[in-house]
Amino acid sequence: QSRAAMSRLSRPPDRGAAARKRTLIARLNDPTDVAVAVAVSALLCVAEIALCSVIVWRVPYTEIDWKAYMSEVGGYMEGERNYTKLRGDTG
């Protein structure tokens, strides 16, 4: 037999995209599949790092936030320990 024929015989038949999709969904729904849990966790961590990096890089610092924070710190330093009673310049 030719090399191409031998190669076709040794490979499993293509199950199709629909079958692969069903297999993937079944693995994602299997709580005992540790490999999928690790892969999904790693993917979520990478996505969170990317999203947070974009937010920190794109959202500008505002002076209003700093003033409000320092007003609340002033209230705490004056003895107020009830968070609901702390007020800043912005409300």
PAZAPA-4460 file (N, C-alpha, C; in steps of 0.05 Angstrom, whole numbers, plus 32768, in hexadecimal, padded with zeros to 4 digits):
% residues 91
    n_x    n_y    n_z   ca_x   ca_y   ca_z    c_x    c_y    c_z   seq   type   mol
   8011   7FE8   8000   8000   8000   8000   8012   8019   8000     1      Q     A
   8006   802E   7FF6   8016   8047   7FF5   8017   8054   8010     2      S     A
   8029   8067   8013   802C   8075   802C   8013   8085   8033     3      R     A
   8007   8092   801F   7FEE   80A1   8024   7FD8   808F   802E     4      A     A
   7FD6   8078   8023   7FC1   8065   802B   7FC6   805C   8048     5      A     A
   7FDF   8057   804F   7FE6   804E   806A   7FDF   8064   807E     6      M     A
   7FE5   807D   8076   7FE0   8094   8087   7FC2   8097   808D     7      S     A
   7FB2   8093   8078   7F94   8095   807C   7F8A   807E   808D     8      R     A
   7F96   8067   808C   7F8D   8051   809C   7F94   8054   80B9     9      L     A
   7FAA   8062   80BF   7FB3   8064   80DA   7FA6   807A   80EA    10      S     A
   7F9A   808D   80DB   7F8D   80A4   80E9   7F6F   809D   80EE    11      R     A
   7F66   80A5   8105   7F49   80A1   810B   7F38   80B2   80F8    12      P     A
   7F21   80AA   80F1   7F10   80BA   80DF   7F08   80D4   80ED    13      P     A
   7F04   80E9   80DC   7EFC   8103   80E6   7EDF   8101   80F0    14      D     A
   7EDA   8108   8109   7EBF   8106   8114   7EAD   811D   810D    15      R     A
   7EB9   8132   8103   7EA9   8149   80FB   7EA8   815E   8111    16      G     A
   7EA2   8176   8109   7EA2   818D   811C   7E8C   818A   8131    17      A     A
   7E76   8180   812A   7E5F   817D   813D   7E67   816A   8153    18      A     A
   7E73   8154   814C   7E7B   8140   8160   7E91   814B   8173    19      A     A
   7EA4   815A   8167   7EB8   8167   8178   7EAC   817B   818B    20      R     A
   7E98   818A   8181   7E8B   819E   8192   7E7C   8190   81A9    21      K     A
   7E6E   817A   81A3   7E60   816C   81B9   7E74   8161   81CD    22      R     A
   7E8B   8157   81C4   7E9F   814C   81D6   7EAA   8162   81E8    23      T     A
   7EAF   817A   81DC   7EBA   8190   81EC   7EA5   8199   8201    24      L     A
   7E8D   819B   81F9   7E78   81A4   820C   7E75   818F   8222    25      I     A
   7E76   8176   821B   7E74   8161   8230   7E8C   8163   8243    26      A     A
   7EA4   8168   8239   7EBB   816B   824B   7EB9   8183   825D    27      R     A
   7EAE   8199   8252   7EAB   81B2   8262   7E96   81AE   8278    28      L     A
   7E83   819D   8274   7E6E   8198   8288   7E76   8181   829B    29      N     A
   7E8D   8175   8298   7E95   815F   82A9   7EA5   816A   82C0    30      D     A
   7E9A   816A   82D9   7EA8   8176   82EF   7EC1   8166   82F8    31      P     A
   7EC5   814E   82EE   7EDC   813E   82F5   7EF3   8140   82E1    32      T     A
   7EEF   814F   82CC   7F04   8153   82B7   7F17   8169   82C0    33      D     A
   7F2D   8161   82CD   7F40   8174   82D9   7F4E   8183   82C3    34      V     A
   7F55   8177   82AD   7F64   8184   8298   7F54   819C   828D    35      A     A
   7F3A   8198   8289   7F29   81AE   827F   7F27   81C4   8294    36      V     A
   7F24   81BC   82AD   7F22   81D0   82C2   7F3B   81E1   82C4    37      A     A
   7F53   81D5   82C1   7F6C   81E4   82C2   7F6E   81F6   82A9    38      V     A
   7F66   81EC   8292   7F68   81FC   827A   7F55   8214   827B    39      A     A
   7F3C   820F   8285   7F29   8225   8287   7F32   823A   829C    40      V     A
   7F3D   8230   82B2   7F47   8243   82C7   7F5E   8254   82BC    41      S     A
   7F70   8247   82AE   7F87   8256   82A3   7F7D   826B   828E    42      A     A
   7F6A   8263   827E   7F5F   8275   826A   7F51   828D   8277    43      L     A
   7F42   8288   828C   7F35   829E   829B   7F49   82B0   82A8    44      L     A
   7F5E   82A6   82B3   7F73   82B7   82BF   7F81   82C8   82AB    45      C     A
   7F87   82BD   8294   7F94   82CD   827E   7F80   82E2   8275    46      V     A
   7F67   82DC   8271   7F53   82EF   8269   7F50   8306   827D    47      A     A
   7F50   82FF   8297   7F4D   8313   82AC   7F65   8326   82AC    48      E     A
   7F7D   831A   82AA   7F96   832A   82A9   7F95   833D   8292    49      I     A
   7F8D   8333   827B   7F8C   8344   8263   7F77   835B   8266    50      A     A
   7F5F   8354   8270   7F4A   8368   8273   7F52   837D   8288    51      L     A
   7F5D   8375   829F   7F66   8388   82B3   7F7C   839A   82A9    52      C     A
   7F8E   838E   829A   7FA4   839E   828F   7F9A   83B4   827C    53      S     A
   7F87   83AC   826B   7F7B   83C0   8259   7F6C   83D6   8268    54      V     A
   7F5E   83CE   827D   7F4F   83E2   828D   7F63   83F6   829A    55      I     A
   7F78   83EB   82A7   7F8B   83FC   82B4   7F99   840E   82A0    56      V     A
   7F9F   8404   8289   7FAD   8413   8274   7F9B   8428   8268    57      W     A
   7F82   8423   8264   7F70   8435   8255   7F60   8448   8266    58      R     A
   7F59   8441   827F   7F48   8452   828F   7F5A   8466   829E    59      V     A
   7F55   8480   829A   7F67   8494   82A6   7F61   8497   82C4    60      P     A
   7F76   849F   82D2   7F74   84A5   82EF   7F64   84BF   82F1    61      Y     A
   7F53   84C1   8305   7F43   84DA   8309   7F49   84E6   8324    62      T     A
   7F4C   84FF   8325   7F51   850D   833E   7F39   850B   8351    63      E     A
   7F21   8508   8346   7F09   8506   8357   7F0B   84ED   8369    64      I     A
   7F14   84D7   835E   7F17   84BF   836E   7F2A   84C3   8385    65      D     A
   7F40   84D0   8381   7F54   84D5   8396   7F49   84E7   83AB    66      W     A
   7F3B   84FC   83A4   7F30   850F   83B8   7F1B   8501   83C9    67      K     A
   7F09   84F1   83BC   7EF4   84E3   83CB   7F01   84CF   83DE    68      A     A
   7F15   84C1   83D5   7F22   84AD   83E6   7F2F   84BB   83FE    69      Y     A
   7F3D   84D1   83FA   7F4B   84DF   8410   7F37   84EB   8423    70      M     A
   7F1F   84F3   841A   7F0A   84FD   842C   7F01   84E6   843E    71      S     A
   7EFD   84CE   8433   7EF5   84B8   8443   7F0A   84B0   8457    72      E     A
   7F24   84B1   844F   7F3A   84AC   8462   7F3A   84C0   8478    73      V     A
   7F34   84D9   8472   7F32   84EE   8487   7F1D   84E7   849B    74      G     A
   7F06   84DE   8492   7EF0   84D6   84A5   7EF9   84BF   84B6    75      G     A
   7F07   84AB   84AB   7F11   8495   84BA   7F25   849E   84CF    76      Y     A
   7F37   84B0   84C7   7F4B   84BA   84DA   7F3F   84CB   84F0    77      M     A
   7F28   84D6   84EB   7F1A   84E5   8500   7F0A   84D3   8513    78      E     A
   7F0A   84B9   850E   7EFE   84A7   8520   7EE5   8498   8517    79      G     A
   7EDB   849F   84FF   7EC3   8492   84F5   7ECA   8476   84EB    80      E     A
   7EBD   8461   84F6   7EC3   8446   84EE   7EAC   8439   84E0    81      R     A
   7E95   8446   84DE   7E7E   843C   84D0   7E80   8445   84B2    82      N     A
   7E85   8431   84A1   7E89   8437   8485   7E72   8446   8478    83      Y     A
   7E5A   8440   8480   7E43   844D   8474   7E41   846B   847A    84      T     A
   7E50   8474   848F   7E4F   8490   8496   7E67   849F   848A    85      K     A
   7E79   8492   847E   7E90   849F   8471   7E86   84AD   8458    86      L     A
   7E8D   84C6   8454   7E85   84D6   843C   7E9E   84E3   8430    87      R     A
   7E9E   84E3   8416   7EB3   84F0   8407   7EA8   8509   83F9    88      G     A
   7EBA   8517   83EB   7EB1   852F   83DC   7E9D   8529   83C6    89      D     A
   7E9D   8510   83BD   7E8B   8509   83A6   7E73   84F9   83B0    90      T     A
   7E6F   84F7   83C9   7E57   84EA   83D3   7E5A   84D3   83E4    91      G     A
***
